[in-house]
Amino acid sequence: MIRECVAAWLAIPAAGCSLILDFSEQAIPRDAAPDAPYSAEECAYKEPNDALASAAPIAPGDTGPAAICAGAVEDHDYYRFTVPPGIARVELRVDSVFREGGDLDLKLYPTSSATSLAESHSFTNQERIVCPGSVPSCAALAPGDYVFEVFPATTGSVNRYTFALMLTP
């Protein structure tokens, strides 16, 4: 039957065939929701954690997923972790979807100050800080508490992400 319809469409004579094309709104399949830059659960991950003082505690096994979400105030997510004695290397990594939603960046702070120890600003879907490390520059971290911040690279950027905290003796 398809061959006959194609023949009819090409104006080749074929008996008993009609071709109807429906481009109306009702003809569009509705089998899946459109992709969104994040879900409500990702937006709510470990909230409230929108300031250095309210950083959510995490451990090396925590990974998200979380999201930087649209709202009346620009969203920033802060996470607190502890470097125990005997740790020689700390690695923080944030992996975002990096599509039309926007680029995310990463900063590391001591809990005692809002002055960052290291910052990662790339145009890829991964931000990474290694201490001690040179790109970006970061000294070895002494035992104690630290905070990292995930934030939009530009105003209005939103995106889902996962993170990793790796502590190496």
Buried (B, 14 or more C-beta within 10 A) or exposed (E): EEEBBEEBEEEEEBEEBEEEEEEEEEEEEEEEEEEEBBEEEBBEBBEEBBEBEEBBEBEEEBBBBBBBBBEEEBBBBBBBBBBEEEBEBBBBBBBBBBEEBBBBBBBBBBBEEEEBBBBBEBEEBBBBBBBEBEEBEBEEBEEEBBBBBBBBBEEEBBBBBBBBBEBEE
